[in-house]
């Protein structure tokens, strides 16, 4: 998946670029509105993370141009403007989501995962490989050594969230948001039950799920060196 970040804060732009790159995303960035708009129009990006208060060209103007040129790109507004009317204006102008500053990196990545699930993307790494496992993000299929595992939707969402963020510890709260969304929740015990079911299905095929529970923190992928 390719992401374009338009953000004038050097510190925030650099930290987000490093963080998202570590999660396996292909990311380009721009510091001004004019540079960002040119990149958005000339490149093929799946998701645009867009600040509103930008030098040279306002973020809302960028959004209007993009929506006229490319209706498929997902746009996540990232702005210090946090009033309800600001969020309404952004969504009505064509944004797919709106995240007010300050925000947590975990919340941002959950929002990106949700945007990834909305239909077909222009470009994306549609397969995640961990050891002998592969996760097809398009067909929602998990395989071990080529053998398909029959997972429930919630089981797949849990593995998807952990595998996509395989370099980081994923908290139960983060998994809950990934499965149930921002307005509902799923208990830690329920997550454990789902993971136990996936582990059992993997063992039936002669393997071991490469997911470790770091007690008190969450879950992380254990990749072969």
C-alpha positions, 0 to 999 in steps of 0.5 A: 500500500502506498501512502502520501503524507502532506504535513508541514511540521518537520518533526511530525512528518519525519516521525510518521514517515519512520513509523509507517515505514517500519510497519511495511508501508511505502510512504512519500511525504511533502512539506508544502501544499503545492508540492503535495498536490503535485505528488498526489496528482502525478503519483499513484497513492492509495491513501493521502494523510492530509494536514489542513493548515499548510504553507502555499496551498490550503489542505481543503483546496488540495482535497477539492482538486483531488476529488475532481481528479481522483475519486478512488484515493482515500483521504485521512485528514490530520488536523489541529482543527478539532471542532465538530464543524471542522470535521463535518466540513472535511468529510463533506468536502470528500475526506474519508476520515478525520483525525484531530491532533493530538493523536496516538500513533496506534489510533492512526494505524487503526484508521489506516487499516479501516481505510484499507478495507474499503473496497479495491486499492490502486496499489497495495502489497496484497500478501503478507508473508511471515515464516511459512505463513501468508495472508492474502489481504484481498481474498481474506485467506490465510495459508500455511505452507500453501494449505488454506486455513478456514478462519472466521472473519474475526479470527482473520481480522486479528491475524491481519492486524498483528501481521500488518504491524509485525514489527510492533507489540499490538495491545488487546485494545488495539485489536479490539478497535480493529475488530469492532471499530471505534464505537464498540469493543471486544474483550481480551478474553474473547481475543484470546479465544479467537487466537486459541482457535487459530493456533489449534487450526495451525497445529492441525496442519503441523505448524505453530502460529508465529504470534507471541503473547507478551504478558502485560503488553500484547501480541507480537509476531515471532519471525524466523531469523 
